[in-house]
Amino acid sequence: MAAEARRGPRRGEDTRAAILEAARGEFARAGYAGTSLRAVARAAGVDPALVHHYFEGKDDLFAQSVVLVSLPGPPASLAAQVMEGPREEVGLRAVRTFLGVWEARRSSFEALLRSIVTSEEVARAVREFLTQEIFGRVVSGLEPGLEEDERDLRAGLAATAATGLAMGRYVVRLPGVADADPETLVRRVGPVLQGYLLPR
């Protein structure tokens, strides 16, 4: 009896993990709008009812399989990591930090990027995370007395550069960018973010 009880949760955890893995693949392939729960169930090799059993709906499945593992956190510690060190190297640290996170979570991050253009909820989550939770914190930490409009402009420009790099490398796969060594991108893109975060 005890052995059966122990096996049950393990089977459930395995099923949930299989659904999450299949969902990441489907979202990466088809984006948020083009992915159905039935397609995820088929890819996972489970009955569609099990997807509904473990997740409240497509939004919940997307959040659990993609968003929570793609957007690094907690935001405060990530922003602190970017700010820690010489001010003149904050742009380099920002690019290096984000590339490190993106490379480690590549499949889920690609799914997130592909879904930005098809789901306003996803776009809003990414927008708020980058502009408010990350770059907004960085700008405020570097220059606490900055006016709100200027802070938002700097954070928005930095987020634009980061998003453009991510799309070019992982979704559009631009030649030269997609296969570039991360440190090469740090050296080339870092000064751009530096100029946005701390303009002269």
C-alpha positions as CSV (number, residue, x, y, z in Angstrom):
1,M,0.0,0.0,0.0
2,A,2.8,2.4,1.0
3,A,4.7,1.4,-2.2
4,E,1.7,2.2,-4.3
5,A,1.2,5.5,-2.6
6,R,4.8,6.4,-3.3
7,R,4.6,5.3,-7.0
8,G,1.4,7.3,-7.6
9,P,3.0,10.8,-7.0
10,R,6.0,9.8,-9.0
11,R,3.8,8.9,-12.0
12,G,1.9,12.1,-11.6
13,E,5.1,14.2,-11.5
14,D,6.4,12.4,-14.6
15,T,3.2,13.0,-16.4
16,R,3.2,16.7,-15.5
17,A,6.8,17.0,-16.5
18,A,6.1,15.3,-19.9
19,I,3.3,17.8,-20.5
20,L,5.5,20.8,-19.6
21,E,8.2,19.6,-21.9
22,A,5.8,19.0,-24.8
23,A,4.2,22.4,-24.2
24,R,7.6,24.1,-24.5
25,G,8.1,22.4,-27.8
26,E,4.7,23.3,-29.1
27,F,4.9,26.9,-28.0
28,A,8.4,27.2,-29.5
29,R,7.1,25.8,-32.8
30,A,3.7,27.4,-33.2
31,G,3.7,30.3,-30.7
32,Y,1.0,31.0,-28.1
33,A,-1.9,31.6,-30.5
34,G,-1.0,28.5,-32.7
35,T,-0.8,26.1,-29.8
36,S,-3.7,24.1,-28.5
37,L,-4.0,22.0,-25.4
38,R,-5.0,19.0,-27.6
39,A,-1.7,19.4,-29.6
40,V,0.3,19.5,-26.3
41,A,-1.5,16.4,-25.1
42,R,-0.7,14.6,-28.4
43,A,2.9,15.6,-28.2
44,A,3.2,14.4,-24.6
45,G,1.4,11.2,-25.4
46,V,-1.3,11.7,-22.8
47,D,-5.1,12.1,-22.8
48,P,-6.2,15.8,-23.2
49,A,-8.1,15.5,-19.9
50,L,-4.8,15.1,-18.1
51,V,-3.6,18.5,-19.4
52,H,-6.8,20.0,-17.9
53,H,-6.2,18.1,-14.7
54,Y,-2.7,19.6,-14.1
55,F,-3.3,23.0,-15.6
56,E,-6.2,25.5,-15.4
57,G,-5.9,26.4,-19.1
58,K,-3.6,27.5,-21.8
59,D,-2.6,30.6,-20.0
60,D,-1.6,28.6,-16.9
61,L,0.2,26.0,-19.0
62,F,2.2,28.7,-20.8
63,A,3.1,30.4,-17.6
64,Q,4.3,27.2,-16.0
65,S,6.1,25.8,-19.0
66,V,7.6,29.0,-20.5
67,V,7.2,32.3,-18.7
68,L,8.4,31.2,-15.2
69,V,11.5,29.4,-16.6
70,S,12.3,32.0,-19.2
71,L,12.1,35.2,-17.3
72,P,15.0,35.1,-14.8
73,G,14.3,36.1,-11.2
74,P,14.0,37.3,-8.7
75,P,14.2,40.6,-10.5
76,A,15.9,42.5,-7.7
77,S,18.8,40.1,-7.6
78,L,19.2,40.2,-11.4
79,A,19.2,44.0,-11.4
80,A,21.7,44.1,-8.6
81,Q,23.9,41.7,-10.6
82,V,23.9,44.2,-13.5
83,M,24.6,47.1,-11.3
84,E,27.4,45.5,-9.3
85,G,30.7,46.8,-10.6
86,P,32.1,49.9,-12.4
87,R,29.4,52.2,-13.8
88,E,31.3,52.4,-17.1
89,E,30.8,48.6,-17.6
90,V,27.1,48.4,-16.7
91,G,26.1,47.8,-20.4
92,L,28.6,45.0,-20.8
93,R,27.3,43.3,-17.6
94,A,23.7,43.7,-18.7
95,V,24.3,41.9,-22.0
96,R,26.5,39.2,-20.4
97,T,23.9,38.6,-17.7
98,F,21.0,38.3,-20.1
99,L,22.9,36.1,-22.6
100,G,23.8,33.8,-19.8
101,V,20.2,33.4,-18.8
102,W,18.9,33.0,-22.3
103,E,21.5,30.5,-23.4
104,A,20.8,28.3,-20.3
105,R,17.0,28.4,-21.0
106,R,17.1,28.5,-24.8
107,S,14.1,26.3,-25.7
108,S,11.7,27.9,-23.3
109,F,13.1,31.4,-24.1
110,E,12.5,30.8,-27.8
111,A,8.9,29.8,-27.1
112,L,8.5,33.0,-25.1
113,L,9.9,35.2,-27.9
114,R,7.7,33.6,-30.6
115,S,4.6,34.2,-28.4
116,I,5.3,37.9,-27.8
117,V,3.8,38.8,-31.2
118,T,0.7,36.6,-30.9
119,S,-0.3,37.3,-27.3
120,E,-0.8,40.7,-25.6
121,E,-0.6,39.0,-22.2
122,V,2.9,37.6,-23.0
123,A,4.0,40.9,-24.5
124,R,2.8,42.7,-21.4
125,A,4.6,40.3,-19.1
126,V,7.9,40.7,-21.0
127,R,7.5,44.5,-21.3
128,E,6.9,45.0,-17.6
129,F,9.6,42.6,-16.6
130,L,12.3,44.3,-18.7
131,T,11.3,48.0,-18.3
132,Q,10.1,48.0,-14.7
133,E,11.6,45.1,-12.9
134,I,15.0,45.0,-14.5
135,F,16.1,48.1,-16.4
136,G,13.9,50.5,-14.4
137,R,15.6,49.2,-11.2
138,V,19.0,49.5,-12.8
139,V,18.5,53.1,-14.0
140,S,17.0,54.1,-10.6
141,G,19.9,52.5,-8.8
142,L,22.5,54.2,-10.9
143,E,20.8,57.6,-10.8
144,P,18.2,57.8,-8.0
145,G,17.1,61.4,-8.5
146,L,16.2,60.9,-12.2
147,E,12.8,62.2,-13.4
148,E,10.3,59.5,-14.2
149,D,10.0,60.3,-17.9
150,E,13.8,60.1,-18.3
151,R,14.0,56.9,-16.3
152,D,11.3,55.3,-18.4
153,L,13.0,56.4,-21.6
154,R,16.3,54.9,-20.7
155,A,14.8,51.7,-19.4
156,G,12.6,51.4,-22.6
157,L,15.6,52.0,-24.9
158,A,17.7,49.4,-23.0
159,A,14.8,46.9,-23.2
160,T,14.4,47.6,-26.9
161,A,18.1,46.7,-27.5
162,A,17.9,43.6,-25.4
163,T,14.7,42.4,-27.1
164,G,16.1,43.1,-30.6
165,L,19.2,41.1,-29.7
166,A,17.1,38.2,-28.5
167,M,14.9,38.2,-31.5
168,G,17.8,38.4,-33.9
169,R,19.7,35.6,-32.2
170,Y,17.0,33.1,-31.3
171,V,14.0,33.7,-33.6
172,V,15.0,35.4,-36.8
173,R,18.5,33.8,-36.5
174,L,20.3,36.6,-38.3
175,P,23.6,35.4,-39.9
176,G,26.5,36.3,-37.8
177,V,24.3,37.1,-34.7
178,A,22.8,33.6,-34.3
179,D,26.1,31.8,-34.2
180,A,28.3,34.6,-32.6
181,D,30.2,33.8,-29.5
182,P,28.3,35.4,-26.5
183,E,31.4,37.5,-25.5
184,T,31.5,38.9,-29.0
185,L,27.9,40.1,-28.6
186,V,28.8,41.5,-25.2
187,R,31.5,43.6,-26.6
188,R,29.4,44.8,-29.6
189,V,26.1,45.4,-27.9
190,G,27.2,46.3,-24.4
191,P,28.3,49.8,-25.4
192,V,24.9,50.4,-26.9
193,L,23.1,49.6,-23.7
194,Q,25.7,51.6,-21.8
195,G,24.7,54.7,-23.9
196,Y,21.0,54.1,-23.2
197,L,21.4,53.5,-19.4
198,L,24.0,56.2,-18.8
199,P,23.9,58.7,-21.7
200,R,26.7,61.3,-21.6
